């Protein structure tokens, strides 16, 4: 029991761990965190030594994280969430004002409601007004200054330096095996309207 109690989870190392998962590797995580690649690798090695288990898989063509690493990621997100909430709630600065936030329909079904609820508890003096629109409409509203921030879909080449990439997804075109498509004719395609991202 004494051995377990003497182990510690370093908050900065946990933040680096989450960044590795979010950005797909040590190199990109180091860039985002403003650290050297060796510094991030050192944090991971210290974390592994502290827990006496392997967190990052170092075998070629293997997944980025070991089973223990995946388990730790779940704890890391929860620990960082409550850590950052405690720091914010105990800080002396009181935020006031209004935020206009745009989001797409698919992001309303995520953890966003929980995140906005936490933000509301921490900053009761801030009014958050949300709009649910298509990505192209939100991007236009952003450029016009009608929104302060928005969660939108972008193609990789459209991401600007000031943008924060929340997640990446691969686009796949699929069809029924029974559907025969002619190379000479247009492909039938159904979309919402001219503002549809696809």
Secondary structure per residue as TSV (DSSP state, phi and psi in degrees):
chain	resnum	aa	ss	phi	psi
A	1	X	-	360.0	-37.3
A	2	X	H	-62.4	-37.6
A	3	X	H	-64.0	-41.3
A	4	X	H	-67.0	-42.3
A	5	X	H	-68.0	-23.7
A	6	X	T	-81.2	-13.1
A	7	X	-	-79.4	147.4
A	8	X	-	-134.3	146.9
A	9	X	-	-102.9	113.8
A	10	X	-	-75.1	126.6
A	11	X	H	-61.3	-41.7
A	12	X	H	-64.2	-37.1
A	13	X	H	-67.1	-39.7
A	14	X	H	-64.9	-37.3
A	15	X	H	-66.2	-37.4
A	16	X	H	-66.9	-39.5
A	17	X	H	-60.2	-46.9
A	18	X	H	-64.4	-37.1
A	19	X	H	-66.1	-37.1
A	20	X	H	-61.6	-43.8
A	21	X	H	-67.8	-42.6
A	22	X	H	-66.6	-38.8
A	23	X	H	-104.5	2.7
A	24	X	T	81.6	22.4
A	25	X	S	156.9	167.2
A	26	X	H	-67.3	-42.3
A	27	X	H	-60.8	-51.0
A	28	X	H	-67.4	-38.2
A	29	X	H	-61.5	-41.4
A	30	X	H	-61.4	-42.1
A	31	X	H	-60.8	-46.4
A	32	X	H	-66.1	-39.2
A	33	X	H	-79.5	-10.3
A	34	X	T	73.7	30.0
A	35	X	-	-119.0	166.6
A	36	X	-	-79.6	157.7
A	37	X	H	-61.2	-37.9
A	38	X	H	-66.7	-34.0
A	39	X	H	-65.8	-41.8
A	40	X	H	-67.7	-42.9
A	41	X	H	-61.1	-38.9
A	42	X	H	-64.0	-40.9
A	43	X	H	-60.5	-40.6
A	44	X	H	-67.9	-40.1
A	45	X	H	-65.7	-39.6
A	46	X	H	-65.7	-38.3
A	47	X	H	-64.3	-42.9
A	48	X	H	-64.9	-40.4
A	49	X	H	-65.9	-39.5
A	50	X	H	-64.8	-39.6
A	51	X	H	-92.1	-9.3
A	52	X	T	57.3	44.9
A	53	X	S	-156.0	160.8
A	54	X	-	-87.0	130.1
A	55	X	-	-104.2	-46.6
A	56	X	B	-98.3	134.5
A	57	X	-	-81.2	129.7
A	58	X	-	-110.2	13.7
A	59	X	S	-86.9	142.1
A	60	X	T	-63.5	141.0
A	61	X	T	63.8	13.7
A	62	X	S	-92.0	159.1
A	63	X	-	-57.4	156.2
A	64	X	S	-61.9	-39.1
A	65	X	B	-112.7	146.0
A	66	X	-	-77.0	175.5
A	67	X	H	-60.2	-42.7
A	68	X	H	-62.9	-38.1
A	69	X	H	-62.5	-42.4
A	70	X	H	-62.6	-42.0
A	71	X	H	-62.2	-44.0
A	72	X	H	-64.4	-35.1
A	73	X	H	-57.2	-43.1
A	74	X	H	-60.0	-44.9
A	75	X	H	-66.2	-40.7
A	76	X	H	-59.7	-44.4
A	77	X	H	-62.0	-41.9
A	78	X	H	-67.9	-42.5
A	79	X	H	-63.7	-45.6
A	80	X	H	-66.0	-36.7
A	81	X	H	-60.9	-49.8
A	82	X	H	-72.4	-32.7
A	83	X	H	-62.1	-50.7
A	84	X	H	-67.6	-34.6
A	85	X	H	-64.8	-41.4
A	86	X	H	-64.0	-44.3
A	87	X	H	-61.6	-44.2
A	88	X	H	-66.2	-44.0
A	89	X	H	-68.4	-26.7
A	90	X	H	-95.3	-4.9
A	91	X	S	-73.8	154.2
A	92	X	S	-80.0	-23.3
A	93	X	-	-74.4	135.7
A	94	X	-	-111.7	118.7
A	95	X	-	-80.4	139.4
A	96	X	-	-138.8	154.5
A	97	X	E	131.0	-162.1
A	98	X	E	-129.5	144.9
A	99	X	E	-127.8	129.6
A	100	X	E	-101.6	113.5
A	101	X	E	-115.9	128.0
A	102	X	E	-105.1	146.9
A	103	X	E	-150.5	155.6
A	104	X	-	-86.9	165.3
A	105	X	G	-61.3	-37.2
A	106	X	G	-70.9	-25.7
A	107	X	G	-78.4	-15.9
A	108	X	G	-71.6	-16.1
A	109	X	G	-97.1	17.6
A	110	X	S	-106.6	-159.2
A	111	X	T	-77.1	5.3
A	112	X	H	-60.0	-38.4
A	113	X	H	-63.4	-38.7
A	114	X	H	-66.7	-41.2
A	115	X	H	-64.9	-44.0
A	116	X	H	-66.2	-34.0
A	117	X	H	-64.3	-42.6
A	118	X	H	-64.8	-42.5
A	119	X	H	-60.1	-40.7
A	120	X	H	-63.4	-40.3
A	121	X	H	-66.9	-38.4
A	122	X	H	-76.7	-31.8
A	123	X	-	-132.1	70.8
A	124	X	T	-63.7	-16.8
A	125	X	T	-87.1	-1.4
A	126	X	E	-102.2	126.3
A	127	X	E	-95.0	122.9
A	128	X	E	-108.4	117.1
A	129	X	E	-105.2	124.6
A	130	X	E	-110.6	148.6
A	131	X	E	-130.2	135.4
A	132	X	E	-107.5	113.7
A	133	X	-	-143.2	176.1
A	134	X	-	-76.2	155.4
A	135	X	H	-55.4	-45.0
A	136	X	H	-64.4	-35.3
A	137	X	H	-68.5	-44.1
A	138	X	H	-62.5	-40.8
A	139	X	H	-62.8	-38.0
A	140	X	H	-67.2	-41.1
A	141	X	H	-65.4	-36.4
A	142	X	H	-61.9	-46.5
A	143	X	H	-65.4	-27.9
A	144	X	T	-86.7	-5.8
A	145	X	T	82.6	10.5
A	146	X	S	-77.3	-18.8
A	147	X	-	-124.5	146.7
A	148	X	S	-85.2	-34.1
A	149	X	E	-155.9	157.8
A	150	X	E	-154.2	149.6
A	151	X	E	-104.4	111.3
A	152	X	-	-133.4	165.9
A	153	X	-	-91.8	136.9
A	154	X	-	-137.5	149.9
A	155	X	-	-77.2	154.2
A	156	X	G	-52.1	-42.8
A	157	X	G	-73.8	-9.3
A	158	X	G	-95.4	-6.7
A	159	X	-	-69.0	126.9
A	160	X	-	-96.8	161.1
A	161	X	T	-56.3	-33.5
A	162	X	T	-80.5	-13.3
A	163	X	-	-72.3	148.1
A	164	X	-	-109.9	118.2
A	165	X	-	-80.4	116.0
A	166	X	-	-83.9	-39.8
A	167	X	-	-162.9	159.4
A	168	X	-	-117.4	143.8
A	169	X	-	-137.5	150.0
A	170	X	-	-94.8	133.9
A	171	X	-	-87.5	130.0
A	172	X	-	-123.6	135.2
A	173	X	-	-98.9	126.4
A	174	X	-	-128.9	154.6
A	175	X	-	-149.8	164.3
A	176	X	-	-70.6	142.4
A	177	X	T	-59.8	-23.3
A	178	X	T	-83.1	-12.3
A	179	X	-	-84.4	119.3
A	180	X	-	-96.7	124.3
A	181	X	-	-109.4	132.7
A	182	X	-	-90.6	136.0
A	183	X	S	-69.7	-21.6
A	184	X	S	-86.7	-19.7
A	185	X	S	-107.6	157.0
A	186	X	-	-62.2	152.0
A	187	X	-	-87.2	126.8
A	188	X	-	-65.5	131.7
A	189	X	-	-144.6	134.1
A	190	X	-	-111.6	127.2
A	191	X	-	-134.8	176.4
A	192	X	S	-69.8	-66.5
A	193	X	S	-161.5	-163.8
A	194	X	T	-67.8	-14.4
A	195	X	T	-93.0	4.3
A	196	X	-	-67.2	132.8
A	197	X	-	-56.0	-41.0
A	198	X	-	-82.3	360.0
